């Protein structure tokens, strides 16, 4: 009967050590998971901003597409690229002499 108390103390110590190690491992993993969660949240915000920018760009392109189908756009391009003017339009050229 003399060995029983020592065996109980050793068993309690061993179980306590194992539980302490499990708690340590869980705490370390919890910290690393929290860091990963923060990184993923930042990445999610960045991706959401990109999505919002692309949606705005899509709207801008749709508006530009509508504008390119107008007569005003065709006139602007004809003036800029081809140098065309209306029949009754007068063009004044700047004087380069100074």
N, C-alpha and C positions, 0 to 999 in steps of 0.2 A: 504494500500500500504506500510505501514511501515514494516510489517512482511516479505515481499518478499525478501529484501536484506539479512536478517538473514537466511532465508530458503535457499537461493542460496549459501551463504557462508557455511552453514552446509552441503548441498548437494555436493558442490565442495570438502570440507574437507573429507567427507565420501568416495567419489569416489577416491580421491587421496590416502586415507588410504588403500582402497581395492587394488588399482593398485600397491601401494608400497608393500603390503603383497604378492601379486602375483609375483612381481619381486623377492622378497626375497625367496619365495618358489622355484621358478624356478632356482635361482642362487644356492641355497643349493642342489637341485636335480642335477644340472649340475656338481657341484663339486663331488658329490658322484658317478655320472656316469663316470666322468673322472678317478676317482680312480679305479672303476671297470674295465674300459677299459685298464688301465695300468696293472692291475692284470691279466686280460685275455691275454694281449699281452705277458707278461712274461710267462704265462702258455703255450701259443701257441709256444713260442720259445723253451721251455723245451720239449714239445711234439714233435716238429720238430726235435730236436736233438736226441730224442729217436727213431724216425722214421728213421733218417739217420744211427744211430748205428745199428738198426735192419736190415736195407738194407745191410749194410756192413757185418754184421754177416751172413746174408743169402748168400751173395757172397762167404764169407769164407767157409761156409758149403758146397756150391756147388763145390768149388775148392777141398775141402777135400774129398767130395764124388767121384769126378773124380780120385783123388789120391789113394783112397782106392781100386779102381778097377785096379790098376796097379800091375805089377809083383814085382816091387821094394817094394811096401808097404807090400805085402805078405811075402817077404823075411825078411823085418825088423821085422815084427810081429813074424815070425817063430824064428828068432834069439833071440828076447827079451823075449818072453813068453815061448817058448818051448825049447830054447837052441839049436836049429838045426843049422847046418852049411853045406856048400857045401862039396862035397866029397874031393876036392883038397885043401880045406882051412885049414890052420894051426892056432891053437889058442894058444896064449901064456898067461899063467896065471901069475899074479904078485907073487913075492916071499914075503911071509908074515914074514919071519925071518929078524930081525934087530938086 
